[in-house]
Amino acid sequence: MRVKPFTKLRRTDRDALLAEAVRRCAFVAPQATYDIVLDEPQVDGHA
């Protein structure tokens, strides 16, 4: 799973986001292995 926030995250928000990503991956594919990537924030309004 790749996550690209719209703004810089505080450490607690980043940790919560990553924890939610782990729960979602485990729900969608409990037997699969997966990587979670947190990209740098998109600051210029373009992908």
Wavefront OBJ file of the C-alpha trace (Angstrom):
o trace
v 0.000 0.000 0.000
v 1.323 3.431 -0.919
v 0.121 6.452 1.042
v 0.788 10.012 -0.102
v -0.443 12.640 2.365
v -1.514 16.107 1.251
v 0.480 17.819 3.995
v 3.340 17.144 6.378
v 2.154 14.902 9.212
v 2.964 15.159 12.882
v 4.606 12.050 14.285
v 1.430 10.945 16.097
v -0.652 11.403 12.936
v 1.908 9.510 10.852
v 1.933 6.649 13.349
v -1.872 6.513 13.386
v -1.994 6.536 9.577
v 0.490 3.683 9.333
v -1.397 1.682 11.963
v -4.626 2.147 9.997
v -2.859 1.035 6.804
v -1.730 -2.163 8.555
v -5.300 -2.859 9.709
v -6.712 -2.270 6.228
v -4.170 -4.558 4.564
v -4.843 -7.260 7.153
v -8.593 -6.936 6.574
v -8.399 -7.028 2.778
v -5.856 -9.839 2.498
v -5.181 -11.495 5.877
v -2.910 -14.205 4.448
v -0.883 -11.915 2.177
v 2.387 -10.203 2.824
v 2.482 -6.520 2.025
v 4.592 -3.392 2.236
v 3.343 -0.019 3.350
v 5.098 2.996 1.869
v 4.559 6.503 3.197
v 5.544 8.972 0.480
v 6.548 12.552 1.049
v 3.626 14.993 1.140
v 2.295 16.425 -2.095
v 2.884 20.148 -1.578
v 2.512 21.673 -5.038
v -1.008 20.424 -5.761
v 0.147 18.011 -8.491
v 0.497 14.236 -8.375
l 1 2 3 4 5 6 7 8 9 10 11 12 13 14 15 16 17 18 19 20 21 22 23 24 25 26 27 28 29 30 31 32 33 34 35 36 37 38 39 40 41 42 43 44 45 46 47
